[in-house]
Amino acid sequence: MSHQASYSNTAGMRTGESILDTVNGPGLALLLFGILGLGSTLTAADSGFDNWSLIGLVTSALCLATGAAVVRIEHHRARPGNSISVPRNGSRGIAE
């Protein structure tokens, strides 16, 4: 019996394919903007700009929370067996 890997019927992604998958891009961009905004907010707070610090804090928190939620939702959706079009009971929606 042969134990060679058959990549055509392998479940899941192969090494490097997740780098090419751009679905997480918006979530990762929101996380990046949140981190950059947090740094800017801390700089503004240190410089005495209280109003800008409050605005930066709110926008940074929104970007971080939304980005984390988008990445988590996409990670959950991309798991094997979690297809949006296929119900959880395994039926394909075909009436018998």
C-alpha positions in Angstrom: 0.0 0.0 0.0 1.3 3.4 -0.9 1.5 6.2 1.7 2.2 9.1 -0.7 0.4 12.4 0.0 -2.3 13.2 -2.4 -2.7 17.0 -2.5 -5.7 17.0 -4.8 -8.0 15.6 -2.1 -6.3 16.9 1.0 -8.7 18.7 3.3 -7.7 22.2 4.4 -5.1 24.6 3.1 -1.5 23.7 2.2 1.5 25.6 3.4 1.6 29.1 2.1 -2.0 29.3 0.8 -3.1 31.3 3.8 -0.7 34.1 2.8 -2.3 34.3 -0.6 -5.8 34.4 0.9 -6.8 38.1 1.1 -10.1 37.5 2.9 -8.6 38.6 6.3 -7.2 41.8 4.8 -9.9 44.2 6.0 -9.8 42.8 9.6 -6.0 42.9 9.7 -6.1 46.5 8.3 -8.5 47.5 11.0 -6.2 46.0 13.7 -3.3 47.9 12.2 -5.2 51.2 12.2 -6.3 50.5 15.8 -2.7 50.0 16.9 -1.5 53.1 15.0 -4.3 55.1 16.4 -3.6 53.9 19.9 0.0 55.1 19.5 -1.2 58.5 18.2 -3.7 58.7 21.1 -1.0 58.1 23.7 1.2 60.7 22.0 -1.7 63.2 22.0 -2.5 62.5 25.7 1.2 63.1 26.6 1.2 66.4 24.7 -1.9 67.7 26.6 -4.4 67.4 23.8 -7.3 66.0 25.9 -10.0 66.3 23.3 -8.0 64.6 20.6 -7.0 61.9 23.1 -10.7 61.1 23.7 -11.5 61.0 20.0 -8.4 58.8 19.4 -9.3 56.5 22.2 -12.8 55.9 20.9 -11.7 55.4 17.3 -8.8 53.1 18.3 -11.1 51.0 20.4 -13.7 50.7 17.6 -11.0 49.7 15.1 -9.4 47.1 17.4 -12.8 45.6 18.4 -14.1 45.5 14.8 -10.9 44.2 13.4 -10.7 41.4 15.9 -14.4 40.5 15.3 -13.9 40.4 11.5 -10.8 38.2 11.8 -12.5 35.9 14.3 -15.6 35.5 12.1 -13.5 34.8 9.0 -11.4 32.3 11.0 -14.5 30.5 12.1 -16.1 30.5 8.6 -12.9 29.2 7.0 -12.7 26.1 9.2 -13.4 22.8 7.4 -17.0 21.9 7.6 -18.2 25.4 8.4 -19.7 26.4 5.0 -22.3 29.2 4.9 -24.4 27.4 2.3 -24.4 24.0 3.9 -26.6 23.6 7.0 -25.2 22.0 10.1 -27.2 18.8 9.8 -25.3 17.9 6.6 -28.2 18.1 4.2 -27.7 20.1 1.1 -31.2 21.7 1.2 -32.5 19.3 -1.4 -36.1 18.4 -0.9 -36.8 14.6 -0.9 
